[in-house]
Amino acid sequence: MGQPVVHFEIGCSDSAKTADFFSGLFGWNMQAMGPATMINTGAGSGIHGHITALGHEPRHYTTFYVQVDDVQGYLDKAGKLGGKTLVPPVEIPTGTFAWFADPDGNTIGLWKPK
C-alpha cells in the first residue's frame, strides 16, 4: 500500500487576498491560524490545506504533502533516487514536515503527524 496525500499548501504574497479568492471560487471555509490560513474544502473524501505568505521566496507555489512514518528516512530515499532535500525535518505542534525536490525540481512535502 502506498503513502497517502494528506494535505496541500498554496504559497502567496497576500494571504487574505488569496483566501478570499479561493473561498469565493470554490466555497472553501478559511480560518486564520498563526501565520497560516487553514483551508477546509468541505469535501468528505477531499483533503484540506493551508495558505501561507512566507515573506520571502518562494512566494508563488503549490505543493502537496505525503504522509510518512519516517520523514528523514524518506528524504534519504528521495536523495538516493535523484531527489534533493530542500527543507530538512521541521517539528511543529501537530507533527513534522520536510520538503524535497524530485529530479525535475518539483517540490513535494512530507508529513508525519504527532
Secondary structure by P-SEA (a helix, b strand, c coil): ccccccbbbbbcccaaaaaaaaaaacbbbbbbcccbbbbcccccccccccccccccccccbbbbbbbbccaaaaaaaaaaabbbbcccccccccbbbbbbbcccbbbbbbbbcc
